[in-house]
């Protein structure tokens, strides 16, 4: 005998989506911590959803920041991939598109071809 949920279908979907919304919010917050170094071109974004140090003279200073953000992003991508039953790299590419949309003008993006383009 099936049991009826006490929540409507839209409410149930929202409840199930909340963890994903929290993870997406965390990814956007991480991107904001990179705004200043992205604006001056010392950090860029890659096609796979991860940040990268562009200014090799600042690698020692910026690498810990980039590594921390990328670790958090990897966790978000992995969790989302598990939920969606999709490859992690595919999820990273989806987030990369969202990062591109929300990044301020002047942000550098590394394409899969290895070419840097400025938004």
N, C-alpha and C positions, 0 to 999 in steps of 0.2 A: 504494500500500500504506500503510495507516494505521499509525502508530507508537503504541504503548501508553505511557501516562505511567507514570513510576515512583512517582507519588503516588496515594494513594487519592482518591476523589472528595471526601470531606469535607476532607481535607488540602489538596487543590487549591483548594477553595472558600475555605478559611481563608487560604491564601497570596494569593489574588486579593483577598480582603477586607481584608487588612492595611493597605494604603494608606488605605482608607476609615475604618478604625478609628483610625488615627493622626490623620486629619483631624478626626474626631469628637472625639477626645481634646483636640485643640488648641482646638476651639470651646468645649468645656467649661472648659478652663483659662482661656480668655479671659473667660468668664462669671464665673469666680471672682475675677478681678482687679477686677470691677465690683461685687462683693458689698457692700463698705462704702458706696460712693456710692448703690447701689441701696437699701440698707437705710435710709439717711437720706432717700431720696426725690429726691435730686438727679439721678439717672440712672434712666431707665426703659427698657423694652423695647417694641419695636413689633411689630405683627402680621406684619411681613414678615421678621423675623429679625434686625433691626438694632437697636442701642442708640441712645438719644437723650438729650440733656441736657434735663432738666426744669426745673432751677433756673437761670433766665436770669442771676441774679447771679453764678453760678459758671461761666458759659459759657467765659470765657477760660481758666480752670484745667482744666475737664473736657473741653472739645472735643478737645484733642489725644489724650487717652485714648480717648474714644469713636471718634474718627476712626481711630485705630490698630486698635482692636478691630474696627470695621466693615470696614476694609480686609482684615484677616485673615479675617473671616467671609465676605466677598465672594469671596475666593480659594477658600475651602473650598466654598462654594455653587457656584461656577463649575466647579470640578473635579468635584464630585459630579454636577452637571447634565450635564457632558460624558460621564461614565461611565454615567449612567442614561439618557442621551438624553432629558432632560426640561428644561423651561424653568427658568432660574435662579430666577425669582421663586417658582415652585412649590417648589423645594428650600428656599428661604429660609423659606417658610411652614411647611414640615415641621420645620425646625430651630427655628422660633419656638415650635412646640408643645412640642418637647423642652426648650427653654429655660424655658418656662412651668412644665413639670413639675419641673425641677430647681432653679428659683429659690426662694430662701427666702421665707417668708411676709413680707408687707409690701412686696414688690416691685410697682412700678407698671407696668402694661401699657397701651399705647396700642392701642385697637381700630381696625379699619379705618374705623369710623364717626367717628373723631376723639375718642371718649370715653375717658378714663382710668379704669381699674379697678385696684383694689388686690387682690393675691392674699392 
